[in-house]
Amino acid sequence: MPGYASRRDEVLRERSVMYWPEQITAPVLILHGGGDWRASPAEALTLAQKLQAAGRSYELIIYANDDHAVSGNAVDRNRRIVEWFRGHMR
């Protein structure tokens, strides 16, 4: 990330939807592995709550005990992604 070393907090704030959910205009599909050690499922829930508060369209699915890539539920994950795009493309 350009500028990260010298402007860490500012760069993260610019890149993270957690700080500007009200600017999201497209529907958001959030898929998260419940066993993800890189990012807590609580972060996905927090994002969903922020999108809800901002009146934005979203869907949240947390796969219990799955990893960051939701690899244990790849078939379902991929099906949902395809259905999401089919249902939301203009």
C-alpha positions as CSV (number, residue, x, y, z in Angstrom):
1,M,0.0,0.0,0.0
2,P,1.6,3.3,-1.1
3,G,2.4,5.5,1.9
4,Y,1.7,2.8,4.5
5,A,5.1,3.1,6.3
6,S,4.7,6.9,6.9
7,R,0.8,7.2,7.0
8,R,-0.4,3.9,8.3
9,D,-3.7,5.0,10.0
10,E,-4.6,7.3,7.2
11,V,-3.9,4.7,4.5
12,L,-5.9,2.1,6.3
13,R,-8.8,4.5,6.8
14,E,-8.8,5.3,3.1
15,R,-8.9,1.7,2.0
16,S,-11.2,0.1,4.6
17,V,-14.9,0.2,4.0
18,M,-15.3,0.0,7.8
19,Y,-14.7,3.7,7.9
20,W,-17.1,4.7,5.0
21,P,-19.9,2.2,4.7
22,E,-22.3,5.0,3.8
23,Q,-20.4,5.5,0.5
24,I,-21.3,2.0,-0.7
25,T,-23.9,2.0,-3.4
26,A,-23.7,-1.5,-4.7
27,P,-25.2,-4.5,-2.9
28,V,-22.5,-6.3,-0.9
29,L,-22.1,-10.1,-0.3
30,I,-20.0,-10.9,2.8
31,L,-18.8,-14.5,3.0
32,H,-16.6,-15.3,6.1
33,G,-15.0,-18.4,7.6
34,G,-15.9,-18.7,11.2
35,G,-12.5,-20.2,11.9
36,D,-10.5,-17.5,10.1
37,W,-7.4,-16.7,12.0
38,R,-6.6,-13.7,9.8
39,A,-9.8,-11.8,10.4
40,S,-12.3,-12.4,13.1
41,P,-15.8,-13.2,12.1
42,A,-16.8,-10.3,14.4
43,E,-15.3,-8.0,11.8
44,A,-17.7,-9.3,9.2
45,L,-20.6,-8.8,11.6
46,T,-19.4,-5.3,12.4
47,L,-19.3,-4.5,8.7
48,A,-22.8,-5.9,8.2
49,Q,-24.1,-3.8,11.2
50,K,-22.5,-0.6,9.7
51,L,-24.1,-1.4,6.3
52,Q,-27.4,-1.9,8.0
53,A,-27.2,1.4,9.8
54,A,-26.3,3.1,6.6
55,G,-29.3,1.6,4.9
56,R,-27.2,-0.4,2.4
57,S,-28.1,-3.7,0.8
58,Y,-26.0,-6.7,1.9
59,E,-26.0,-10.3,2.7
60,L,-23.8,-11.9,5.4
61,I,-22.9,-15.6,5.6
62,I,-20.5,-17.0,8.1
63,Y,-19.4,-20.6,7.6
64,A,-18.8,-22.1,11.0
65,N,-15.2,-23.3,11.5
66,D,-14.2,-22.5,8.0
67,D,-11.0,-20.7,6.9
68,H,-10.2,-17.4,5.3
69,A,-10.9,-18.6,1.8
70,V,-14.0,-20.5,3.0
71,S,-12.4,-23.5,1.3
72,G,-14.3,-26.1,3.3
73,N,-17.5,-24.8,1.8
74,A,-16.2,-24.0,-1.7
75,V,-19.1,-25.4,-3.6
76,D,-21.7,-23.5,-1.6
77,R,-19.5,-20.4,-1.6
78,N,-19.1,-20.4,-5.4
79,R,-22.9,-21.1,-5.9
80,R,-23.8,-18.1,-3.7
81,I,-21.3,-15.9,-5.5
82,V,-22.7,-16.8,-8.9
83,E,-26.3,-16.4,-7.7
84,W,-25.4,-13.0,-6.1
85,F,-24.1,-11.7,-9.4
86,R,-26.9,-13.1,-11.4
87,G,-29.4,-11.5,-9.1
88,H,-27.7,-8.1,-8.9
89,M,-26.3,-7.5,-12.4
90,R,-27.9,-4.7,-14.3
